[in-house]
């Protein structure tokens, strides 16, 4: 399945289960043009995403040479599920495991 089809399927399923996320997604898109840097954008939107999803922790992570680092986070820091992150990165498709959800940005 092509990446766009996977993303569309994932997003359709997510919005079907949680219709209130549509408004949050529109707000994130609108805010994306109002910031000069990714750091500024993430500092603004991570609290909104955390509230919309009603979760304890959100992180944006990056892998470089096999090492994961957190670029931005909000909430009580938790160990990253590196196996899940690696699988998502390798397969280029979102997935979940236990209480975690991961997707390539």
WOPEGI-V573764 format. One line per field, one symbol per residue. burial: # if it has 16 or more other ideal C-beta (glycine too) atoms within 10 Angstrom, else .. A space follows every 10 residues. Layout:
BEGIN
burial: ???
END
This chain:
BEGIN
burial: .....##..# ...#...... #..#...#.. .......... ##..##..## .#.....##. #......... ..##.....# #..##..#.. ..##.....# ##...
END
